[in-house]
Amino acid sequence: MVEVRLENLKKYFGNGRVKAVDELSLTIKDGEFLVLLGPSGCGKTTTLRMISGLETPSDGRIYFGDRDVTYLPPKDRNISMVFQSYAVWPHMKVYENIAFPLKVKKYPENEIKERVKWAAELLQIGELLDRYPAQLSGGQRQRVAVARAVVVEPEVLLMDEPLSNLDAKLRVTMRAEIKKLQTKLNVTTVYVTHDQVEAMTMGDRIAVMSKGHLLQIAPPTEVYLKPNSIFVATFIGSPEMNMVEASVKETETGIALEGEGFSISLPSGLGELLEGYVDKTVTLGIRPEHMTVKGVSTLEHVTRAAEIEGVVDFVEALGTDTIVHAKVGDSIIKIKLPGHIPLPIGEKIKIEVDLDNIHVFDRTTEKAII
């Protein structure tokens, strides 16, 4: 296994007019499962292709351990890649598909048999070795692609949205299996996805990208609970974080956030962080699960809460959860409640807010203040 280090990596297209990746620096630890997460066009796949050698950087360096691989072709990097499309050879049986990279590297036939058997058993496709890809389901074909990738025991395993062509139920199963496989092999893995659920459930760390820039890299829980910008805060979480404008005011009891239809007095420790923003407008962020409707549900293990008023605008009954859309002033905010909770449209409600889980962002830089 090996540590992968990217230093000031850049990739421009169209004579420099399009900056696909701009000054990206990060270190992927030896044996780590790192997820590159972001919307389409953010530069995550381009970054993966530069790590693999399929794209040449416009500037910057790529290191595998102490080895500079920036300009090495893929065959000299000891990497394997799993693509969005299954990319299995339709004219070859499963055995031949898995064995193909070993034959290219001229492994002896007896070792090829042993390695193919090992990889097939690892991916639970040992009984499929004599079949052609056309005889397999989508999930089975993806298992073949993964088996072919790990059979050479690469230093770095690269995955580019490998589950996006599978149905929702199979994606859940394959997420767990890929994560367990990576843990068992302890191979340094870079996984590209736009699916936040995949990122949260699979990654040791998540690197969130937007417009070619790395915005935040941290363990999933930290990215979720302590987003460093409005983009990260709204990209992670479903339903996404509520965002409303608020003015920072100094009152007799301390610092308060005041907006259309609400006023929230901040406890000591939080108010001090906003002293430089008094009489300025900021963006207040609250996740739907960090609020509740008073008298209907409770916030568990909450020591500091504030109360605001709203009116029920719409209710999403999801069975296990209920999403209440409430009008507060001119804004619509979403509140996530456990279970099936019918609330009549137009009813006035009191909303409790967990003050230990609010977020405040600078409106100009969109960076987190709290």
C-alpha positions as CSV (number, residue, x, y, z in Angstrom):
1,M,0.0,0.0,0.0
2,V,1.1,3.6,-0.4
3,E,0.3,7.2,0.5
4,V,-0.8,9.4,-2.4
5,R,0.1,13.1,-2.3
6,L,-1.2,15.8,-4.6
7,E,0.7,19.1,-4.6
8,N,-0.8,22.3,-6.1
9,L,-2.4,20.2,-8.8
10,K,-3.9,22.0,-11.8
11,K,-5.7,21.0,-15.0
12,Y,-6.8,23.5,-17.6
13,F,-8.6,22.8,-20.8
14,G,-9.1,25.0,-23.9
15,N,-5.8,26.8,-23.8
16,G,-6.2,27.6,-20.1
17,R,-9.7,29.1,-20.4
18,V,-11.4,26.3,-18.4
19,K,-9.9,25.5,-15.0
20,A,-11.1,22.0,-14.3
21,V,-8.9,21.6,-11.2
22,D,-7.1,24.6,-9.6
23,E,-4.3,24.4,-7.0
24,L,-5.6,21.1,-5.4
25,S,-3.4,19.9,-2.6
26,L,-4.2,16.9,-0.4
27,T,-2.8,13.7,1.1
28,I,-4.5,10.4,0.9
29,K,-3.2,8.2,3.7
30,D,-1.8,4.8,3.3
31,G,-4.8,2.4,3.4
32,E,-7.4,5.2,3.5
33,F,-10.7,5.2,1.8
34,L,-11.0,8.8,0.5
35,V,-14.2,10.0,-1.2
36,L,-14.1,12.9,-3.7
37,L,-17.5,14.4,-3.5
38,G,-19.1,17.2,-5.5
39,P,-21.6,18.0,-8.3
40,S,-21.1,17.3,-11.9
41,G,-18.3,19.5,-13.4
42,C,-16.6,20.1,-10.0
43,G,-13.3,18.5,-11.1
44,K,-13.5,15.2,-9.1
45,T,-13.2,12.8,-12.1
46,T,-10.5,14.9,-13.7
47,T,-8.6,14.6,-10.4
48,L,-9.0,10.9,-10.4
49,R,-7.8,10.6,-14.0
50,M,-4.7,12.6,-13.2
51,I,-4.0,10.2,-10.3
52,S,-4.4,7.3,-12.7
53,G,-2.2,8.8,-15.4
54,L,-5.1,9.1,-17.9
55,E,-4.8,12.9,-17.8
56,T,-1.6,14.9,-17.6
57,P,-1.6,17.8,-15.1
58,S,-1.2,21.3,-16.4
59,D,0.9,22.0,-13.3
60,G,1.7,20.4,-9.9
61,R,3.0,17.1,-8.8
62,I,1.6,13.6,-7.9
63,Y,3.5,11.3,-5.5
64,F,2.9,7.7,-4.6
65,G,5.0,7.5,-1.4
66,D,8.3,9.1,-2.3
67,R,7.9,8.3,-6.0
68,D,7.0,11.1,-8.4
69,V,4.5,9.6,-10.8
70,T,3.3,12.9,-12.3
71,Y,4.2,12.0,-15.9
72,L,4.3,8.2,-15.6
73,P,1.8,6.3,-17.8
74,P,-0.9,4.2,-16.0
75,K,0.9,0.9,-16.6
76,D,3.9,2.1,-14.5
77,R,1.8,3.3,-11.5
78,N,0.5,0.0,-10.1
79,I,-3.0,1.3,-9.9
80,S,-6.4,-0.3,-10.8
81,M,-9.5,1.5,-11.8
82,V,-13.2,0.7,-11.7
83,F,-15.4,2.8,-14.0
84,Q,-19.0,3.9,-14.0
85,S,-19.7,1.6,-16.9
86,Y,-18.9,-2.0,-16.1
87,A,-16.2,-2.1,-18.8
88,V,-16.0,-5.9,-18.9
89,W,-15.1,-7.6,-22.2
90,P,-18.3,-9.1,-23.6
91,H,-16.5,-11.8,-25.7
92,M,-14.6,-13.1,-22.6
93,K,-16.0,-15.3,-19.8
94,V,-15.8,-14.0,-16.3
95,Y,-12.6,-16.0,-15.6
96,E,-10.9,-14.4,-18.6
97,N,-12.1,-10.9,-17.7
98,I,-10.6,-11.2,-14.2
99,A,-7.4,-12.8,-15.5
100,F,-6.8,-10.3,-18.3
101,P,-4.6,-7.8,-16.3
102,L,-2.5,-10.7,-15.0
103,K,-2.0,-12.0,-18.5
104,V,-0.9,-8.6,-19.7
105,K,1.7,-8.5,-16.8
106,K,2.8,-12.0,-17.9
107,Y,2.1,-13.8,-14.6
108,P,2.6,-17.6,-14.7
109,E,-0.5,-19.6,-15.5
110,N,-0.7,-21.3,-12.1
111,E,-0.5,-18.0,-10.2
112,I,-3.2,-16.6,-12.5
113,K,-5.5,-19.4,-11.5
114,E,-4.8,-18.9,-7.8
115,R,-5.3,-15.1,-8.0
116,V,-8.5,-15.3,-10.1
117,K,-10.0,-17.9,-7.6
118,W,-9.0,-15.7,-4.7
119,A,-10.6,-12.5,-6.3
120,A,-13.7,-14.4,-7.3
121,E,-14.3,-15.8,-3.8
122,L,-13.6,-12.4,-2.3
123,L,-16.4,-10.9,-4.5
124,Q,-18.6,-13.9,-4.1
125,I,-18.7,-14.7,-7.9
126,G,-16.9,-18.0,-7.8
127,E,-19.8,-19.9,-9.4
128,L,-19.9,-17.4,-12.3
129,L,-16.4,-17.9,-13.8
130,D,-17.7,-19.9,-16.8
131,R,-20.4,-17.3,-17.8
132,Y,-20.3,-14.5,-20.3
133,P,-21.1,-10.9,-19.1
134,A,-24.4,-11.0,-21.1
135,Q,-25.5,-13.8,-18.8
136,L,-25.0,-11.6,-15.7
137,S,-27.0,-9.0,-13.8
138,G,-25.7,-5.4,-13.5
139,G,-24.6,-6.1,-10.0
140,Q,-22.7,-9.2,-11.0
141,R,-21.0,-7.4,-13.8
142,Q,-19.8,-4.7,-11.4
143,R,-18.5,-7.4,-9.1
144,V,-16.5,-8.8,-12.0
145,A,-15.1,-5.3,-12.7
146,V,-14.1,-4.9,-9.1
147,A,-12.5,-8.4,-9.0
148,R,-10.5,-7.6,-12.1
149,A,-9.3,-4.4,-10.4
150,V,-8.2,-6.0,-7.1
151,V,-6.7,-9.2,-8.6
152,V,-3.4,-7.5,-9.3
153,E,-3.2,-6.2,-5.7
154,P,-2.7,-2.6,-6.7
155,E,-1.0,0.0,-4.5
156,V,-3.9,2.4,-5.3
157,L,-7.5,1.5,-6.2
158,L,-9.5,4.2,-8.1
159,M,-13.3,4.1,-8.5
160,D,-15.3,6.5,-10.6
161,E,-19.0,6.4,-9.6
162,P,-19.0,2.6,-9.9
163,L,-22.5,2.2,-8.5
164,S,-24.4,4.9,-10.4
165,N,-25.8,2.4,-13.0
166,L,-27.3,0.1,-10.3
167,D,-30.8,0.2,-8.9
168,A,-31.3,1.8,-5.5
169,K,-31.5,-1.5,-3.5
170,L,-28.4,-3.0,-5.1
171,R,-26.5,0.2,-4.5
172,V,-27.0,-0.1,-0.8
173,T,-25.7,-3.7,-0.9
174,M,-22.7,-2.9,-3.0
175,R,-21.8,0.1,-0.9
176,A,-21.4,-2.1,2.1
177,E,-19.5,-4.8,0.2
178,I,-17.0,-2.4,-1.4
179,K,-16.3,-0.8,2.0
180,K,-15.8,-4.2,3.7
181,L,-13.6,-5.3,0.8
182,Q,-11.4,-2.2,1.0
183,T,-11.1,-2.6,4.8
184,K,-10.1,-6.3,4.3
185,L,-7.5,-5.4,1.6
186,N,-6.3,-2.2,3.3
187,V,-5.7,-0.7,-0.1
188,T,-5.4,3.0,-0.6
189,T,-8.7,4.0,-2.3
190,V,-10.0,7.1,-4.0
191,Y,-13.7,6.9,-4.7
192,V,-15.5,9.5,-6.8
193,T,-19.2,10.2,-6.4
194,H,-21.9,12.9,-6.4
195,D,-24.0,10.9,-4.0
196,Q,-23.7,12.3,-0.5
197,V,-25.1,9.1,1.1
198,E,-22.3,7.0,-0.6
199,A,-19.8,9.5,0.7
200,M,-21.1,9.5,4.3
201,T,-21.4,5.7,4.6
202,M,-18.2,4.7,2.8
203,G,-15.5,7.3,3.3
204,D,-12.9,7.4,6.0
205,R,-12.7,11.1,4.9
206,I,-14.6,13.1,2.4
207,A,-13.0,15.8,0.2
208,V,-15.8,18.1,-1.0
209,M,-15.0,19.9,-4.3
210,S,-16.7,22.7,-6.2
211,K,-15.6,24.4,-9.4
212,G,-12.2,22.8,-9.4
213,H,-11.4,23.7,-5.8
214,L,-11.1,21.6,-2.6
215,L,-13.5,23.2,-0.1
216,Q,-13.2,20.9,2.9
217,I,-11.6,17.5,3.7
218,A,-12.6,15.8,7.0
219,P,-14.2,12.6,8.4
220,P,-17.9,12.3,7.4
221,T,-19.3,13.3,10.8
222,E,-17.2,16.5,10.9
223,V,-18.2,17.5,7.4
224,Y,-21.8,17.0,8.4
225,L,-21.7,18.7,11.8
226,K,-19.1,21.4,11.1
227,P,-19.3,22.4,7.5
228,N,-16.9,25.2,6.7
229,S,-19.0,27.0,4.0
230,I,-22.5,27.4,2.8
231,F,-21.8,25.1,-0.2
232,V,-20.6,22.2,2.0
233,A,-23.5,22.8,4.4
234,T,-26.2,22.6,1.8
235,F,-24.6,19.9,-0.3
236,I,-24.4,17.5,2.6
237,G,-27.7,16.4,4.3
238,S,-31.2,15.5,3.2
239,P,-33.3,17.5,3.5
240,E,-30.6,20.1,3.0
241,M,-29.8,22.7,5.7
242,N,-32.3,25.6,6.1
243,M,-30.6,28.9,5.2
244,V,-32.2,32.3,6.3
245,E,-30.9,35.8,6.5
246,A,-30.5,37.3,10.0
247,S,-29.1,40.5,11.5
248,V,-26.7,40.4,14.4
249,K,-28.0,42.6,17.2
250,E,-26.6,43.5,20.6
251,T,-29.4,43.4,23.3
252,E,-29.5,43.8,27.0
253,T,-29.1,40.1,27.5
254,G,-26.3,39.7,24.9
255,I,-26.0,38.9,21.2
256,A,-29.2,38.0,19.2
257,L,-30.0,36.9,15.7
258,E,-33.0,38.7,14.3
259,G,-34.8,37.9,11.1
260,E,-38.2,38.1,9.4
261,G,-40.5,36.6,12.0
262,F,-37.9,35.4,14.6
263,S,-35.4,36.5,17.2
264,I,-32.9,34.1,18.7
265,S,-30.9,35.1,21.8
266,L,-27.5,33.3,21.7
267,P,-26.0,31.8,24.8
268,S,-22.6,32.8,26.1
269,G,-19.9,31.2,24.1
270,L,-21.8,31.6,20.8
271,G,-22.6,35.3,21.0
272,E,-19.0,36.2,21.5
273,L,-18.1,34.7,18.1
274,L,-20.4,37.2,16.4
275,E,-19.2,40.4,18.3
276,G,-17.5,41.6,15.1
277,Y,-20.7,41.2,13.1
278,V,-23.0,43.4,15.2
279,D,-25.5,45.3,13.0
280,K,-24.4,43.2,10.0
281,T,-26.4,40.6,8.1
282,V,-25.3,37.0,8.2
283,T,-26.7,33.7,7.0
284,L,-28.2,31.4,9.7
285,G,-28.1,27.7,8.9
286,I,-30.2,25.1,10.8
287,R,-30.5,21.4,9.8
288,P,-34.1,20.1,9.8
289,E,-33.3,17.4,12.3
290,H,-32.0,20.0,14.8
291,M,-35.5,21.5,15.2
292,T,-38.8,20.1,16.4
293,V,-42.4,21.2,16.9
294,K,-43.1,21.9,20.5
295,G,-45.8,19.7,22.0
296,V,-45.5,17.2,19.1
297,S,-42.0,15.9,19.4
298,T,-38.9,16.6,21.5
299,L,-35.2,17.4,20.9
300,E,-33.3,14.6,22.7
301,H,-30.2,15.4,24.8
302,V,-30.5,19.2,24.1
303,T,-29.3,21.5,26.8
304,R,-29.8,24.9,25.0
305,A,-32.8,25.7,22.9
306,A,-34.6,28.7,21.4
307,E,-38.2,29.0,20.4
308,I,-39.6,30.6,17.3
309,E,-43.1,30.7,15.8
310,G,-44.2,29.5,12.4
311,V,-47.2,28.3,10.4
312,V,-47.5,24.9,8.7
313,D,-47.3,25.3,5.0
314,F,-46.9,21.7,3.8
315,V,-46.3,18.3,5.2
316,E,-44.4,15.4,3.7
317,A,-45.4,12.1,5.3
318,L,-42.6,9.7,4.6
319,G,-43.7,6.9,7.1
320,T,-40.5,6.7,9.2
321,D,-40.2,10.5,9.2
322,T,-42.4,13.6,8.7
323,I,-41.0,16.7,7.0
324,V,-42.9,19.8,8.0
325,H,-42.5,22.9,5.8
326,A,-43.2,25.9,8.0
327,K,-43.5,29.5,7.1
328,V,-41.4,31.8,9.4
329,G,-41.7,35.4,8.3
330,D,-41.2,35.3,4.5
331,S,-39.0,32.1,4.6
332,I,-40.0,28.4,4.4
333,I,-38.0,26.2,6.7
334,K,-38.1,22.4,6.9
335,I,-38.4,20.5,10.2
336,K,-37.7,16.7,10.3
337,L,-39.8,14.9,12.9
338,P,-39.6,11.1,13.6
339,G,-42.6,9.0,12.8
340,H,-45.9,9.8,11.1
341,I,-47.1,13.1,12.5
342,P,-50.2,14.7,10.8
343,L,-50.3,18.5,11.2
344,P,-53.1,20.6,9.6
345,I,-52.0,23.1,7.0
346,G,-52.2,26.7,8.4
347,E,-51.8,25.7,12.0
348,K,-49.6,27.9,14.1
349,I,-46.7,26.0,15.7
350,K,-43.9,26.8,18.1
351,I,-40.5,25.6,16.7
352,E,-37.7,24.6,19.1
353,V,-34.2,25.1,17.8
354,D,-31.1,23.3,19.1
355,L,-28.7,26.2,19.7
356,D,-25.7,23.9,20.0
357,N,-26.2,22.8,16.4
358,I,-26.8,26.2,14.6
359,H,-24.5,27.5,11.9
360,V,-23.7,31.1,11.0
361,F,-22.0,32.1,7.8
362,D,-20.4,35.3,6.5
363,R,-22.6,36.5,3.6
364,T,-19.7,37.8,1.6
365,T,-17.2,34.9,1.9
366,E,-19.9,32.2,2.6
367,K,-17.4,30.8,5.2
368,A,-18.5,29.5,8.6
369,I,-18.4,31.8,11.6
370,I,-20.1,29.4,13.9
